[in-house]
Amino acid sequence: MTEVSCEPWGQLPAQGCVHLWRLQSSQLKVEVLTLGATIRSVWSRGRDGQSADVVLGFDDLEGYVSDRRYLGATVGRVANRIAKGRFVVDGVEYQLDVNNGPNALHGGCGASARVALWRAQPVDAGVQLSLTSPDGDQGYPGEVQVWLTYTYRVQGGTLTAEYRAQASKTTPINLTNHSYFN
């Protein structure tokens, strides 16, 4: 059985409290932050029976606030690069903020998926996080509602990240988790 718990983890000025959600069993412990729907740690038992953290993360909130590598964060609206920060939808050209040479990377400067506080609620064997990206956020058309559910099923030993999004206009969307595994 997966135990799901939550505790305050830090405070962001003008935004509020960052919470740490923990999904835990005797075999695995996953820590998820509401800041950026970030996977902070994944503790797993190895063949030797010892538990070790298998993803890179920071010990404190300041590490995540100042991070430029997106450690463990949810990135998007579009993960990866958009050349010259431009794209066309329904005959309209959109210009995004560029933050990677001439390109837009992982949603652009201050991409809301990575830097926002997501709302969170417990679900069976996990946590569901949600975020609203407003029309025009980082230059993208349409308001987008995003839901990300992390679950850990002891039966089968499966950690799952399920993304859902609903947009008010046609818009590109390609969210992903940006964890670095040891």
Buried (B, 14 or more C-beta within 10 A) or exposed (E): EBEBEBEEBBEBEEEEEBBBBBBBBEEBBBBBBBBBBBBBBBBBEEEEEEBEBBBBBBEEBEEBBEBEEBBBBBBBBBBBBBEEBBBEBEEEEBEBBBBBEEBBBBBBBEBBBBBBBBEBEEEEBBBBBBBEBEEEBBBBBBBBEBBBBBBBBEEEEEBEBEBEBEBEEEBBBBBBBBBEEE
